[in-house]
Amino acid sequence: MISQFLKSLFLLLLLSACATQKHVQSNWPAELPPLAYFEAVYAADAQNAREQTLDEYLLWVKRYYLGWELYRRGWMDVTEDLIGQMDDPQKAEHVKEKMFLIGKSVSGEWAKKTKQRKIFTRHVAI
């Protein structure tokens, strides 16, 4: 009886995890770098994965790019403000590409929870 209960509980938890993952994927903003990139960054840091769930990590990535209640200007806003000041469309496109690459690298590290991360909020604010 207990064995059957444990099997049922395990299957329920497994299905729940799959549903959560599909929910995260279906709600991933198209303007952000691909979800697979951040999943790979998360998976590569086992220490962080012990302290932070994938969903928590992805939430902080979204906050980095889109802003949130305590800091409304995200990386997307900063990028748009910067390229909006440029007169040369070619330069603006070049800067936008560079900002995309910088944002991808910084957000992947900043969103981690561990104290061993290399980029902290004070770095991002500067």
C-alpha positions as a LaTeX table, in Angstrom:
\begin{tabular}{lrrr}
\hline
Residue & $x$ (\AA) & $y$ (\AA) & $z$ (\AA) \\
\hline
Met1 & 0.00 & 0.00 & 0.00 \\
Ile2 & 2.74 & 2.46 & 0.96 \\
Ser3 & 4.75 & 1.45 & $-2.11$ \\
Gln4 & 1.81 & 2.25 & $-4.39$ \\
Phe5 & 1.32 & 5.58 & $-2.63$ \\
Leu6 & 4.99 & 6.51 & $-3.08$ \\
Lys7 & 4.86 & 5.56 & $-6.76$ \\
Ser8 & 1.77 & 7.70 & $-7.24$ \\
Leu9 & 3.34 & 10.61 & $-5.39$ \\
Phe10 & 6.51 & 10.34 & $-7.48$ \\
Leu11 & 4.51 & 10.35 & $-10.72$ \\
Leu12 & 2.50 & 13.34 & $-9.56$ \\
Leu13 & 5.69 & 15.26 & $-8.74$ \\
Leu14 & 7.21 & 14.30 & $-12.08$ \\
Leu15 & 4.16 & 15.51 & $-13.98$ \\
Ser16 & 4.14 & 18.71 & $-11.96$ \\
Ala17 & 7.78 & 19.37 & $-12.85$ \\
Cys18 & 7.06 & 18.83 & $-16.54$ \\
Ala19 & 4.10 & 21.21 & $-16.42$ \\
Thr20 & 6.17 & 23.87 & $-14.68$ \\
Gln21 & 8.90 & 23.62 & $-17.32$ \\
Lys22 & 6.37 & 23.96 & $-20.16$ \\
His23 & 4.86 & 26.99 & $-18.37$ \\
Val24 & 8.27 & 28.67 & $-18.10$ \\
Gln25 & 9.02 & 27.96 & $-21.76$ \\
Ser26 & 5.66 & 29.19 & $-23.03$ \\
Asn27 & 6.01 & 32.44 & $-21.06$ \\
Trp28 & 9.58 & 33.19 & $-22.13$ \\
Pro29 & 9.71 & 36.68 & $-23.70$ \\
Ala30 & 10.66 & 36.54 & $-27.38$ \\
Glu31 & 12.88 & 39.62 & $-27.12$ \\
Leu32 & 15.22 & 37.94 & $-24.61$ \\
Pro33 & 18.04 & 35.59 & $-25.59$ \\
Pro34 & 16.87 & 31.99 & $-26.02$ \\
Leu35 & 15.69 & 30.13 & $-22.93$ \\
Ala36 & 18.03 & 27.25 & $-23.82$ \\
Tyr37 & 21.04 & 29.52 & $-23.25$ \\
Phe38 & 20.01 & 30.29 & $-19.67$ \\
Glu39 & 19.06 & 26.68 & $-18.98$ \\
Ala40 & 22.59 & 25.70 & $-20.02$ \\
Val41 & 24.19 & 28.40 & $-17.83$ \\
Tyr42 & 22.07 & 27.23 & $-14.90$ \\
Ala43 & 22.90 & 23.56 & $-15.47$ \\
Ala44 & 26.63 & 24.31 & $-15.67$ \\
Asp45 & 26.71 & 25.63 & $-12.08$ \\
Ala46 & 25.87 & 22.71 & $-9.78$ \\
Gln47 & 26.55 & 24.74 & $-6.64$ \\
Asn48 & 24.03 & 27.37 & $-7.63$ \\
Ala49 & 21.49 & 24.70 & $-8.61$ \\
Arg50 & 21.64 & 23.38 & $-5.04$ \\
Glu51 & 20.68 & 26.82 & $-3.71$ \\
Gln52 & 18.31 & 28.10 & $-6.39$ \\
Thr53 & 15.66 & 26.45 & $-8.54$ \\
Leu54 & 15.64 & 26.92 & $-12.29$ \\
Asp55 & 12.40 & 28.89 & $-12.02$ \\
Glu56 & 13.94 & 31.30 & $-9.48$ \\
Tyr57 & 17.00 & 31.73 & $-11.69$ \\
Leu58 & 14.89 & 32.44 & $-14.78$ \\
Leu59 & 12.76 & 34.93 & $-12.84$ \\
Trp60 & 15.91 & 36.92 & $-12.02$ \\
Val61 & 17.02 & 36.77 & $-15.66$ \\
Lys62 & 13.65 & 38.25 & $-16.67$ \\
Arg63 & 13.99 & 40.94 & $-14.00$ \\
Tyr64 & 17.42 & 41.85 & $-15.32$ \\
Tyr65 & 16.06 & 42.39 & $-18.82$ \\
Leu66 & 12.58 & 43.73 & $-18.15$ \\
Gly67 & 12.94 & 45.43 & $-14.76$ \\
Trp68 & 10.72 & 44.81 & $-11.74$ \\
Glu69 & 9.04 & 46.58 & $-8.86$ \\
Leu70 & 12.26 & 47.66 & $-7.11$ \\
Tyr71 & 14.15 & 48.59 & $-10.27$ \\
Arg72 & 11.88 & 49.46 & $-13.17$ \\
Arg73 & 14.55 & 49.98 & $-15.83$ \\
Gly74 & 15.76 & 46.70 & $-17.21$ \\
Trp75 & 18.53 & 45.99 & $-19.71$ \\
Met76 & 16.06 & 46.29 & $-22.59$ \\
Asp77 & 15.22 & 49.85 & $-21.50$ \\
Val78 & 18.88 & 50.78 & $-21.12$ \\
Thr79 & 19.63 & 49.42 & $-24.58$ \\
Glu80 & 16.72 & 51.25 & $-26.21$ \\
Asp81 & 17.69 & 54.52 & $-24.50$ \\
Leu82 & 21.26 & 54.17 & $-25.71$ \\
Ile83 & 20.50 & 53.37 & $-29.33$ \\
Gly84 & 17.75 & 55.99 & $-29.36$ \\
Gln85 & 20.45 & 58.65 & $-28.90$ \\
Met86 & 22.40 & 57.54 & $-31.96$ \\
Asp87 & 22.04 & 59.22 & $-35.35$ \\
Asp88 & 23.82 & 56.60 & $-37.45$ \\
Pro89 & 21.57 & 53.54 & $-38.00$ \\
Gln90 & 24.55 & 51.28 & $-38.72$ \\
Lys91 & 26.27 & 52.29 & $-35.50$ \\
Ala92 & 23.01 & 51.89 & $-33.61$ \\
Glu93 & 22.62 & 48.34 & $-34.93$ \\
His94 & 26.21 & 47.54 & $-34.02$ \\
Val95 & 25.71 & 48.88 & $-30.49$ \\
Lys96 & 22.44 & 46.94 & $-30.17$ \\
Glu97 & 24.26 & 43.71 & $-31.08$ \\
Lys98 & 27.01 & 44.44 & $-28.53$ \\
Met99 & 24.46 & 45.26 & $-25.83$ \\
Phe100 & 22.70 & 41.96 & $-26.59$ \\
Leu101 & 25.95 & 40.03 & $-26.06$ \\
Ile102 & 26.88 & 41.95 & $-22.91$ \\
Gly103 & 23.39 & 41.55 & $-21.47$ \\
Lys104 & 23.42 & 37.82 & $-22.15$ \\
Ser105 & 26.73 & 37.33 & $-20.37$ \\
Val106 & 25.97 & 39.60 & $-17.44$ \\
Ser107 & 22.42 & 38.39 & $-16.81$ \\
Gly108 & 23.41 & 34.73 & $-16.85$ \\
Glu109 & 25.83 & 35.33 & $-14.00$ \\
Trp110 & 23.93 & 38.05 & $-12.11$ \\
Ala111 & 20.76 & 35.94 & $-11.82$ \\
Lys112 & 22.55 & 33.31 & $-9.74$ \\
Lys113 & 21.95 & 33.16 & $-6.02$ \\
Thr114 & 25.30 & 32.00 & $-4.76$ \\
Lys115 & 27.82 & 34.28 & $-3.13$ \\
Gln116 & 30.40 & 32.90 & $-5.52$ \\
Arg117 & 28.82 & 34.59 & $-8.51$ \\
Lys118 & 31.08 & 37.01 & $-10.30$ \\
Ile119 & 28.62 & 39.84 & $-10.97$ \\
Phe120 & 26.61 & 41.53 & $-8.22$ \\
Thr121 & 23.88 & 44.18 & $-8.28$ \\
Arg122 & 26.36 & 46.96 & $-7.53$ \\
His123 & 28.24 & 46.02 & $-10.72$ \\
Val124 & 25.04 & 46.08 & $-12.77$ \\
Ala125 & 24.01 & 49.44 & $-11.32$ \\
Ile126 & 27.29 & 51.01 & $-12.42$ \\
\hline
\end{tabular}
